[in-house]
């Protein structure tokens, strides 16, 4: 069983922002933007092909996959 460091949407957003910052420091992504709306967040992580707005869940999964597929470990 995995231990996640989030249990609600706000902590998920915080964890996703931390992963995006880490991915930037590792030079896996060039930048990221978080759009704050009254009741939700949207992540923008530019890449070479497409750059759709992602939900916090989609961004979290994309960043986890990106970091795990690189030579760096979580």
PyMOL Python script that loads the backbone (N, CA, C, O; Angstrom):
from pymol import cmd

cmd.read_pdbstr("""\
ATOM      1  N   UNK A   1       0.837  -1.176   0.000  1.00  0.00           N
ATOM      2  CA  UNK A   1       0.000   0.000   0.000  1.00  0.00           C
ATOM      3  C   UNK A   1       0.883   1.241   0.000  1.00  0.00           C
ATOM      4  O   UNK A   1       1.826   1.339   0.786  1.00  0.00           O
ATOM      5  N   UNK A   2       0.582   2.175  -0.870  1.00  0.00           N
ATOM      6  CA  UNK A   2       1.384   3.390  -0.998  1.00  0.00           C
ATOM      7  C   UNK A   2       0.972   4.437   0.025  1.00  0.00           C
ATOM      8  O   UNK A   2      -0.194   4.525   0.410  1.00  0.00           O
ATOM      9  N   UNK A   3       1.934   5.218   0.454  1.00  0.00           N
ATOM     10  CA  UNK A   3       1.649   6.345   1.329  1.00  0.00           C
ATOM     11  C   UNK A   3       1.656   7.608   0.501  1.00  0.00           C
ATOM     12  O   UNK A   3       2.691   7.999  -0.039  1.00  0.00           O
ATOM     13  N   UNK A   4       0.510   8.246   0.398  1.00  0.00           N
ATOM     14  CA  UNK A   4       0.401   9.495  -0.336  1.00  0.00           C
ATOM     15  C   UNK A   4       0.478  10.642   0.644  1.00  0.00           C
ATOM     16  O   UNK A   4       0.035  10.518   1.786  1.00  0.00           O
ATOM     17  N   UNK A   5       1.037  11.759   0.209  1.00  0.00           N
ATOM     18  CA  UNK A   5       1.165  12.904   1.096  1.00  0.00           C
ATOM     19  C   UNK A   5       0.023  13.893   0.904  1.00  0.00           C
ATOM     20  O   UNK A   5       0.132  15.055   1.294  1.00  0.00           O
ATOM     21  N   UNK A   6      -1.072  13.434   0.304  1.00  0.00           N
ATOM     22  CA  UNK A   6      -2.231  14.293   0.148  1.00  0.00           C
ATOM     23  C   UNK A   6      -3.498  13.509   0.477  1.00  0.00           C
ATOM     24  O   UNK A   6      -3.554  12.291   0.304  1.00  0.00           O
ATOM     25  N   UNK A   7      -4.502  14.221   0.950  1.00  0.00           N
ATOM     26  CA  UNK A   7      -5.768  13.578   1.268  1.00  0.00           C
ATOM     27  C   UNK A   7      -6.969  14.434   0.875  1.00  0.00           C
ATOM     28  O   UNK A   7      -8.112  14.046   1.116  1.00  0.00           O
ATOM     29  N   UNK A   8      -6.720  15.582   0.279  1.00  0.00           N
ATOM     30  CA  UNK A   8      -7.796  16.410  -0.248  1.00  0.00           C
ATOM     31  C   UNK A   8      -7.254  17.178  -1.451  1.00  0.00           C
ATOM     32  O   UNK A   8      -6.074  17.066  -1.787  1.00  0.00           O
ATOM     33  N   UNK A   9      -8.112  17.950  -2.092  1.00  0.00           N
ATOM     34  CA  UNK A   9      -7.701  18.624  -3.327  1.00  0.00           C
ATOM     35  C   UNK A   9      -6.611  19.664  -3.090  1.00  0.00           C
ATOM     36  O   UNK A   9      -5.711  19.809  -3.918  1.00  0.00           O
ATOM     37  N   UNK A  10      -6.674  20.376  -1.998  1.00  0.00           N
ATOM     38  CA  UNK A  10      -5.672  21.407  -1.730  1.00  0.00           C
ATOM     39  C   UNK A  10      -4.297  20.791  -1.507  1.00  0.00           C
ATOM     40  O   UNK A  10      -3.306  21.299  -2.032  1.00  0.00           O
ATOM     41  N   UNK A  11      -4.218  19.717  -0.745  1.00  0.00           N
ATOM     42  CA  UNK A  11      -2.920  19.072  -0.542  1.00  0.00           C
ATOM     43  C   UNK A  11      -2.432  18.384  -1.815  1.00  0.00           C
ATOM     44  O   UNK A  11      -1.225  18.281  -2.031  1.00  0.00           O
ATOM     45  N   UNK A  12      -3.349  17.912  -2.661  1.00  0.00           N
ATOM     46  CA  UNK A  12      -2.960  17.351  -3.962  1.00  0.00           C
ATOM     47  C   UNK A  12      -2.346  18.436  -4.837  1.00  0.00           C
ATOM     48  O   UNK A  12      -1.332  18.197  -5.492  1.00  0.00           O
ATOM     49  N   UNK A  13      -2.943  19.618  -4.858  1.00  0.00           N
ATOM     50  CA  UNK A  13      -2.396  20.729  -5.643  1.00  0.00           C
ATOM     51  C   UNK A  13      -1.012  21.100  -5.131  1.00  0.00           C
ATOM     52  O   UNK A  13      -0.102  21.329  -5.927  1.00  0.00           O
ATOM     53  N   UNK A  14      -0.841  21.161  -3.829  1.00  0.00           N
ATOM     54  CA  UNK A  14       0.462  21.489  -3.239  1.00  0.00           C
ATOM     55  C   UNK A  14       1.512  20.444  -3.631  1.00  0.00           C
ATOM     56  O   UNK A  14       2.631  20.790  -4.009  1.00  0.00           O
ATOM     57  N   UNK A  15       1.146  19.184  -3.539  1.00  0.00           N
ATOM     58  CA  UNK A  15       2.072  18.107  -3.911  1.00  0.00           C
ATOM     59  C   UNK A  15       2.417  18.180  -5.405  1.00  0.00           C
ATOM     60  O   UNK A  15       3.565  17.957  -5.789  1.00  0.00           O
ATOM     61  N   UNK A  16       1.432  18.489  -6.238  1.00  0.00           N
ATOM     62  CA  UNK A  16       1.661  18.603  -7.672  1.00  0.00           C
ATOM     63  C   UNK A  16       2.577  19.786  -7.981  1.00  0.00           C
ATOM     64  O   UNK A  16       3.456  19.682  -8.836  1.00  0.00           O
ATOM     65  N   UNK A  17       2.376  20.904  -7.292  1.00  0.00           N
ATOM     66  CA  UNK A  17       3.268  22.053  -7.465  1.00  0.00           C
ATOM     67  C   UNK A  17       4.701  21.697  -7.056  1.00  0.00           C
ATOM     68  O   UNK A  17       5.656  22.100  -7.720  1.00  0.00           O
ATOM     69  N   UNK A  18       4.847  20.950  -5.974  1.00  0.00           N
ATOM     70  CA  UNK A  18       6.174  20.518  -5.531  1.00  0.00           C
ATOM     71  C   UNK A  18       6.833  19.604  -6.564  1.00  0.00           C
ATOM     72  O   UNK A  18       8.028  19.729  -6.830  1.00  0.00           O
ATOM     73  N   UNK A  19       6.054  18.682  -7.147  1.00  0.00           N
ATOM     74  CA  UNK A  19       6.598  17.797  -8.177  1.00  0.00           C
ATOM     75  C   UNK A  19       7.002  18.591  -9.417  1.00  0.00           C
ATOM     76  O   UNK A  19       8.037  18.311 -10.021  1.00  0.00           O
ATOM     77  N   UNK A  20       6.199  19.572  -9.798  1.00  0.00           N
ATOM     78  CA  UNK A  20       6.519  20.386 -10.968  1.00  0.00           C
ATOM     79  C   UNK A  20       7.795  21.184 -10.721  1.00  0.00           C
ATOM     80  O   UNK A  20       8.633  21.309 -11.613  1.00  0.00           O
ATOM     81  N   UNK A  21       7.942  21.719  -9.525  1.00  0.00           N
ATOM     82  CA  UNK A  21       9.167  22.448  -9.185  1.00  0.00           C
ATOM     83  C   UNK A  21      10.374  21.520  -9.249  1.00  0.00           C
ATOM     84  O   UNK A  21      11.434  21.894  -9.750  1.00  0.00           O
ATOM     85  N   UNK A  22      10.198  20.310  -8.736  1.00  0.00           N
ATOM     86  CA  UNK A  22      11.298  19.332  -8.782  1.00  0.00           C
ATOM     87  C   UNK A  22      11.644  18.965 -10.226  1.00  0.00           C
ATOM     88  O   UNK A  22      12.819  18.871 -10.580  1.00  0.00           O
ATOM     89  N   UNK A  23      10.614  18.757 -11.064  1.00  0.00           N
ATOM     90  CA  UNK A  23      10.848  18.425 -12.469  1.00  0.00           C
ATOM     91  C   UNK A  23      11.565  19.562 -13.193  1.00  0.00           C
ATOM     92  O   UNK A  23      12.390  19.313 -14.072  1.00  0.00           O
ATOM     93  N   UNK A  24      11.258  20.800 -12.834  1.00  0.00           N
ATOM     94  CA  UNK A  24      11.970  21.937 -13.429  1.00  0.00           C
ATOM     95  C   UNK A  24      13.428  21.942 -13.006  1.00  0.00           C
ATOM     96  O   UNK A  24      14.312  22.169 -13.832  1.00  0.00           O
ATOM     97  N   UNK A  25      13.694  21.691 -11.716  1.00  0.00           N
ATOM     98  CA  UNK A  25      15.075  21.671 -11.231  1.00  0.00           C
ATOM     99  C   UNK A  25      15.874  20.559 -11.892  1.00  0.00           C
ATOM    100  O   UNK A  25      17.077  20.701 -12.111  1.00  0.00           O
ATOM    101  N   UNK A  26      15.212  19.451 -12.212  1.00  0.00           N
ATOM    102  CA  UNK A  26      15.864  18.338 -12.893  1.00  0.00           C
ATOM    103  C   UNK A  26      15.927  18.557 -14.402  1.00  0.00           C
ATOM    104  O   UNK A  26      16.454  17.720 -15.136  1.00  0.00           O
ATOM    105  N   UNK A  27      15.386  19.691 -14.860  1.00  0.00           N
ATOM    106  CA  UNK A  27      15.342  20.060 -16.273  1.00  0.00           C
ATOM    107  C   UNK A  27      14.554  19.065 -17.124  1.00  0.00           C
ATOM    108  O   UNK A  27      14.900  18.801 -18.275  1.00  0.00           O
ATOM    109  N   UNK A  28      13.486  18.517 -16.533  1.00  0.00           N
ATOM    110  CA  UNK A  28      12.600  17.617 -17.270  1.00  0.00           C
ATOM    111  C   UNK A  28      11.481  18.384 -17.955  1.00  0.00           C
ATOM    112  O   UNK A  28      10.948  17.933 -18.970  1.00  0.00           O
ATOM    113  N   UNK A  29      11.122  19.538 -17.409  1.00  0.00           N
ATOM    114  CA  UNK A  29      10.146  20.429 -18.030  1.00  0.00           C
ATOM    115  C   UNK A  29      10.722  21.844 -18.003  1.00  0.00           C
ATOM    116  O   UNK A  29      11.477  22.187 -17.093  1.00  0.00           O
ATOM    117  N   UNK A  30      10.372  22.666 -18.994  1.00  0.00           N
ATOM    118  CA  UNK A  30      10.937  24.018 -19.022  1.00  0.00           C
ATOM    119  C   UNK A  30      10.252  24.969 -18.041  1.00  0.00           C
ATOM    120  O   UNK A  30      10.883  25.892 -17.525  1.00  0.00           O
ATOM    121  N   UNK A  31       8.967  24.745 -17.784  1.00  0.00           N
ATOM    122  CA  UNK A  31       8.210  25.634 -16.902  1.00  0.00           C
ATOM    123  C   UNK A  31       6.858  25.005 -16.604  1.00  0.00           C
ATOM    124  O   UNK A  31       6.504  23.965 -17.159  1.00  0.00           O
ATOM    125  N   UNK A  32       6.110  25.653 -15.718  1.00  0.00           N
ATOM    126  CA  UNK A  32       4.732  25.257 -15.484  1.00  0.00           C
ATOM    127  C   UNK A  32       3.968  26.463 -14.963  1.00  0.00           C
ATOM    128  O   UNK A  32       4.545  27.383 -14.384  1.00  0.00           O
ATOM    129  N   UNK A  33       2.661  26.441 -15.179  1.00  0.00           N
ATOM    130  CA  UNK A  33       1.788  27.517 -14.738  1.00  0.00           C
ATOM    131  C   UNK A  33       0.582  26.887 -14.066  1.00  0.00           C
ATOM    132  O   UNK A  33       0.046  25.884 -14.538  1.00  0.00           O
ATOM    133  N   UNK A  34       0.163  27.479 -12.968  1.00  0.00           N
ATOM    134  CA  UNK A  34      -1.045  27.025 -12.293  1.00  0.00           C
ATOM    135  C   UNK A  34      -2.073  28.149 -12.376  1.00  0.00           C
ATOM    136  O   UNK A  34      -1.851  29.248 -11.869  1.00  0.00           O
ATOM    137  N   UNK A  35      -3.193  27.860 -13.019  1.00  0.00           N
ATOM    138  CA  UNK A  35      -4.290  28.823 -13.089  1.00  0.00           C
ATOM    139  C   UNK A  35      -5.200  28.570 -11.882  1.00  0.00           C
ATOM    140  O   UNK A  35      -5.698  27.461 -11.688  1.00  0.00           O
ATOM    141  N   UNK A  36      -5.406  29.604 -11.085  1.00  0.00           N
ATOM    142  CA  UNK A  36      -6.262  29.493  -9.909  1.00  0.00           C
ATOM    143  C   UNK A  36      -7.638  30.051 -10.244  1.00  0.00           C
ATOM    144  O   UNK A  36      -7.779  31.230 -10.569  1.00  0.00           O
ATOM    145  N   UNK A  37      -8.641  29.199 -10.163  1.00  0.00           N
ATOM    146  CA  UNK A  37     -10.020  29.606 -10.363  1.00  0.00           C
ATOM    147  C   UNK A  37     -10.723  29.567  -9.010  1.00  0.00           C
ATOM    148  O   UNK A  37     -10.179  28.996  -8.065  1.00  0.00           O
ATOM    149  N   UNK A  38     -11.907  30.152  -8.883  1.00  0.00           N
ATOM    150  CA  UNK A  38     -12.571  30.198  -7.570  1.00  0.00           C
ATOM    151  C   UNK A  38     -12.731  28.836  -6.888  1.00  0.00           C
ATOM    152  O   UNK A  38     -12.632  28.745  -5.665  1.00  0.00           O
ATOM    153  N   UNK A  39     -12.975  27.783  -7.664  1.00  0.00           N
ATOM    154  CA  UNK A  39     -13.191  26.485  -7.030  1.00  0.00           C
ATOM    155  C   UNK A  39     -12.365  25.356  -7.643  1.00  0.00           C
ATOM    156  O   UNK A  39     -12.660  24.182  -7.418  1.00  0.00           O
ATOM    157  N   UNK A  40     -11.328  25.703  -8.419  1.00  0.00           N
ATOM    158  CA  UNK A  40     -10.502  24.656  -9.020  1.00  0.00           C
ATOM    159  C   UNK A  40      -9.165  25.236  -9.470  1.00  0.00           C
ATOM    160  O   UNK A  40      -8.942  26.445  -9.422  1.00  0.00           O
ATOM    161  N   UNK A  41      -8.287  24.343  -9.905  1.00  0.00           N
ATOM    162  CA  UNK A  41      -6.968  24.702 -10.411  1.00  0.00           C
ATOM    163  C   UNK A  41      -6.770  24.006 -11.748  1.00  0.00           C
ATOM    164  O   UNK A  41      -7.320  22.931 -11.989  1.00  0.00           O
ATOM    165  N   UNK A  42      -5.981  24.626 -12.608  1.00  0.00           N
ATOM    166  CA  UNK A  42      -5.619  24.015 -13.883  1.00  0.00           C
ATOM    167  C   UNK A  42      -4.117  24.194 -14.070  1.00  0.00           C
ATOM    168  O   UNK A  42      -3.587  25.293 -13.905  1.00  0.00           O
ATOM    169  N   UNK A  43      -3.446  23.115 -14.411  1.00  0.00           N
ATOM    170  CA  UNK A  43      -2.001  23.135 -14.607  1.00  0.00           C
ATOM    171  C   UNK A  43      -1.682  23.179 -16.099  1.00  0.00           C
ATOM    172  O   UNK A  43      -2.309  22.495 -16.908  1.00  0.00           O
ATOM    173  N   UNK A  44      -0.715  23.983 -16.431  1.00  0.00           N
ATOM    174  CA  UNK A  44      -0.216  24.082 -17.794  1.00  0.00           C
ATOM    175  C   UNK A  44       1.259  23.709 -17.752  1.00  0.00           C
ATOM    176  O   UNK A  44       2.077  24.425 -17.173  1.00  0.00           O
ATOM    177  N   UNK A  45       1.590  22.576 -18.375  1.00  0.00           N
ATOM    178  CA  UNK A  45       2.976  22.100 -18.431  1.00  0.00           C
ATOM    179  C   UNK A  45       3.340  21.999 -19.909  1.00  0.00           C
ATOM    180  O   UNK A  45       2.971  21.029 -20.570  1.00  0.00           O
ATOM    181  N   UNK A  46       4.056  22.986 -20.431  1.00  0.00           N
ATOM    182  CA  UNK A  46       4.367  22.965 -21.863  1.00  0.00           C
ATOM    183  C   UNK A  46       5.285  21.807 -22.227  1.00  0.00           C
ATOM    184  O   UNK A  46       6.203  21.459 -21.485  1.00  0.00           O
ATOM    185  N   UNK A  47       5.015  21.221 -23.387  1.00  0.00           N
ATOM    186  CA  UNK A  47       5.913  20.206 -23.940  1.00  0.00           C
ATOM    187  C   UNK A  47       6.041  20.467 -25.438  1.00  0.00           C
ATOM    188  O   UNK A  47       5.500  21.451 -25.944  1.00  0.00           O
ATOM    189  N   UNK A  48       6.735  19.614 -26.134  1.00  0.00           N
ATOM    190  CA  UNK A  48       7.042  19.878 -27.534  1.00  0.00           C
ATOM    191  C   UNK A  48       5.848  19.690 -28.464  1.00  0.00           C
ATOM    192  O   UNK A  48       5.786  20.334 -29.511  1.00  0.00           O
ATOM    193  N   UNK A  49       4.906  18.829 -28.110  1.00  0.00           N
ATOM    194  CA  UNK A  49       3.814  18.519 -29.032  1.00  0.00           C
ATOM    195  C   UNK A  49       2.519  19.238 -28.675  1.00  0.00           C
ATOM    196  O   UNK A  49       2.006  20.032 -29.463  1.00  0.00           O
ATOM    197  N   UNK A  50       2.001  18.963 -27.502  1.00  0.00           N
ATOM    198  CA  UNK A  50       0.732  19.557 -27.090  1.00  0.00           C
ATOM    199  C   UNK A  50       0.883  20.114 -25.690  1.00  0.00           C
ATOM    200  O   UNK A  50       1.742  19.678 -24.924  1.00  0.00           O
ATOM    201  N   UNK A  51       0.055  21.066 -25.367  1.00  0.00           N
ATOM    202  CA  UNK A  51       0.114  21.676 -24.042  1.00  0.00           C
ATOM    203  C   UNK A  51      -1.294  21.979 -23.523  1.00  0.00           C
ATOM    204  O   UNK A  51      -1.657  23.144 -23.359  1.00  0.00           O
ATOM    205  N   UNK A  52      -2.080  20.943 -23.268  1.00  0.00           N
ATOM    206  CA  UNK A  52      -3.432  21.192 -22.761  1.00  0.00           C
ATOM    207  C   UNK A  52      -3.408  21.577 -21.284  1.00  0.00           C
ATOM    208  O   UNK A  52      -2.443  21.294 -20.573  1.00  0.00           O
ATOM    209  N   UNK A  53      -4.465  22.214 -20.838  1.00  0.00           N
ATOM    210  CA  UNK A  53      -4.620  22.458 -19.406  1.00  0.00           C
ATOM    211  C   UNK A  53      -4.956  21.136 -18.737  1.00  0.00           C
ATOM    212  O   UNK A  53      -5.769  20.366 -19.249  1.00  0.00           O
ATOM    213  N   UNK A  54      -4.337  20.870 -17.601  1.00  0.00           N
ATOM    214  CA  UNK A  54      -4.525  19.608 -16.893  1.00  0.00           C
ATOM    215  C   UNK A  54      -5.163  19.854 -15.530  1.00  0.00           C
ATOM    216  O   UNK A  54      -4.926  20.883 -14.898  1.00  0.00           O
ATOM    217  N   UNK A  55      -5.965  18.908 -15.094  1.00  0.00           N
ATOM    218  CA  UNK A  55      -6.477  18.965 -13.731  1.00  0.00           C
ATOM    219  C   UNK A  55      -5.325  18.637 -12.789  1.00  0.00           C
ATOM    220  O   UNK A  55      -4.309  18.102 -13.233  1.00  0.00           O
ATOM    221  N   UNK A  56      -5.456  18.942 -11.507  1.00  0.00           N
ATOM    222  CA  UNK A  56      -4.381  18.563 -10.577  1.00  0.00           C
ATOM    223  C   UNK A  56      -4.057  17.070 -10.618  1.00  0.00           C
ATOM    224  O   UNK A  56      -2.894  16.680 -10.521  1.00  0.00           O
ATOM    225  N   UNK A  57      -5.087  16.240 -10.761  1.00  0.00           N
ATOM    226  CA  UNK A  57      -4.865  14.791 -10.822  1.00  0.00           C
ATOM    227  C   UNK A  57      -4.069  14.401 -12.060  1.00  0.00           C
ATOM    228  O   UNK A  57      -3.131  13.609 -11.976  1.00  0.00           O
ATOM    229  N   UNK A  58      -4.448  14.962 -13.219  1.00  0.00           N
ATOM    230  CA  UNK A  58      -3.746  14.654 -14.463  1.00  0.00           C
ATOM    231  C   UNK A  58      -2.302  15.146 -14.410  1.00  0.00           C
ATOM    232  O   UNK A  58      -1.385  14.446 -14.841  1.00  0.00           O
ATOM    233  N   UNK A  59      -2.104  16.342 -13.884  1.00  0.00           N
ATOM    234  CA  UNK A  59      -0.751  16.891 -13.780  1.00  0.00           C
ATOM    235  C   UNK A  59       0.103  16.055 -12.842  1.00  0.00           C
ATOM    236  O   UNK A  59       1.266  15.782 -13.141  1.00  0.00           O
ATOM    237  N   UNK A  60      -0.464  15.643 -11.703  1.00  0.00           N
ATOM    238  CA  UNK A  60       0.265  14.812 -10.746  1.00  0.00           C
ATOM    239  C   UNK A  60       0.726  13.517 -11.416  1.00  0.00           C
ATOM    240  O   UNK A  60       1.895  13.145 -11.313  1.00  0.00           O
ATOM    241  N   UNK A  61      -0.188  12.834 -12.098  1.00  0.00           N
ATOM    242  CA  UNK A  61       0.158  11.570 -12.743  1.00  0.00           C
ATOM    243  C   UNK A  61       1.191  11.767 -13.855  1.00  0.00           C
ATOM    244  O   UNK A  61       2.097  10.949 -14.010  1.00  0.00           O
ATOM    245  N   UNK A  62       1.057  12.849 -14.626  1.00  0.00           N
ATOM    246  CA  UNK A  62       2.020  13.121 -15.693  1.00  0.00           C
ATOM    247  C   UNK A  62       3.408  13.380 -15.113  1.00  0.00           C
ATOM    248  O   UNK A  62       4.404  12.880 -15.636  1.00  0.00           O
ATOM    249  N   UNK A  63       3.475  14.154 -14.041  1.00  0.00           N
ATOM    250  CA  UNK A  63       4.776  14.476 -13.441  1.00  0.00           C
ATOM    251  C   UNK A  63       5.409  13.257 -12.785  1.00  0.00           C
ATOM    252  O   UNK A  63       6.617  13.052 -12.903  1.00  0.00           O
ATOM    253  N   UNK A  64       4.619  12.452 -12.099  1.00  0.00           N
ATOM    254  CA  UNK A  64       5.146  11.213 -11.498  1.00  0.00           C
ATOM    255  C   UNK A  64       5.729  10.320 -12.590  1.00  0.00           C
ATOM    256  O   UNK A  64       6.833   9.797 -12.444  1.00  0.00           O
ATOM    257  N   UNK A  65       4.990  10.149 -13.675  1.00  0.00           N
ATOM    258  CA  UNK A  65       5.451   9.304 -14.776  1.00  0.00           C
ATOM    259  C   UNK A  65       6.727   9.871 -15.389  1.00  0.00           C
ATOM    260  O   UNK A  65       7.656   9.121 -15.691  1.00  0.00           O
ATOM    261  N   UNK A  66       6.780  11.182 -15.574  1.00  0.00           N
ATOM    262  CA  UNK A  66       7.947  11.829 -16.157  1.00  0.00           C
ATOM    263  C   UNK A  66       9.185  11.650 -15.284  1.00  0.00           C
ATOM    264  O   UNK A  66      10.259  11.318 -15.785  1.00  0.00           O
ATOM    265  N   UNK A  67       9.037  11.867 -14.002  1.00  0.00           N
ATOM    266  CA  UNK A  67      10.180  11.742 -13.086  1.00  0.00           C
ATOM    267  C   UNK A  67      10.614  10.285 -12.964  1.00  0.00           C
ATOM    268  O   UNK A  67      11.812  10.000 -12.943  1.00  0.00           O
ATOM    269  N   UNK A  68       9.661   9.359 -12.881  1.00  0.00           N
ATOM    270  CA  UNK A  68      10.025   7.940 -12.777  1.00  0.00           C
ATOM    271  C   UNK A  68      10.682   7.426 -14.033  1.00  0.00           C
ATOM    272  O   UNK A  68      11.556   6.562 -13.963  1.00  0.00           O
ATOM    273  N   UNK A  69      10.276   7.944 -15.201  1.00  0.00           N
ATOM    274  CA  UNK A  69      10.868   7.466 -16.466  1.00  0.00           C
ATOM    275  C   UNK A  69      12.253   8.055 -16.702  1.00  0.00           C
ATOM    276  O   UNK A  69      13.010   7.552 -17.533  1.00  0.00           O
ATOM    277  N   UNK A  70      12.586   9.115 -15.977  1.00  0.00           N
ATOM    278  CA  UNK A  70      13.932   9.669 -16.096  1.00  0.00           C
ATOM    279  C   UNK A  70      14.871   8.830 -15.224  1.00  0.00           C
ATOM    280  O   UNK A  70      14.448   7.860 -14.594  1.00  0.00           O
ATOM    281  N   UNK A  71      16.103   9.203 -15.197  1.00  0.00           N
ATOM    282  CA  UNK A  71      17.064   8.452 -14.390  1.00  0.00           C
ATOM    283  C   UNK A  71      17.035   8.868 -12.926  1.00  0.00           C
ATOM    284  O   UNK A  71      17.817   8.359 -12.124  1.00  0.00           O
ATOM    285  N   UNK A  72      16.136   9.795 -12.567  1.00  0.00           N
ATOM    286  CA  UNK A  72      16.027  10.271 -11.190  1.00  0.00           C
ATOM    287  C   UNK A  72      14.941   9.508 -10.464  1.00  0.00           C
ATOM    288  O   UNK A  72      13.930   9.146 -11.066  1.00  0.00           O
ATOM    289  N   UNK A  73      15.129   9.263  -9.209  1.00  0.00           N
ATOM    290  CA  UNK A  73      14.119   8.569  -8.415  1.00  0.00           C
ATOM    291  C   UNK A  73      13.373   9.556  -7.547  1.00  0.00           C
ATOM    292  O   UNK A  73      13.869  10.641  -7.245  1.00  0.00           O
ATOM    293  N   UNK A  74      12.173   9.164  -7.148  1.00  0.00           N
ATOM    294  CA  UNK A  74      11.392  10.002  -6.245  1.00  0.00           C
ATOM    295  C   UNK A  74      11.934   9.803  -4.887  1.00  0.00           C
ATOM    296  O   UNK A  74      11.443  10.405  -3.932  1.00  0.00           O
TER     297      UNK A  74
END
""", "prot")
cmd.dss("prot")
cmd.show_as("cartoon", "prot")
cmd.util.cbc("prot")
cmd.orient("prot")
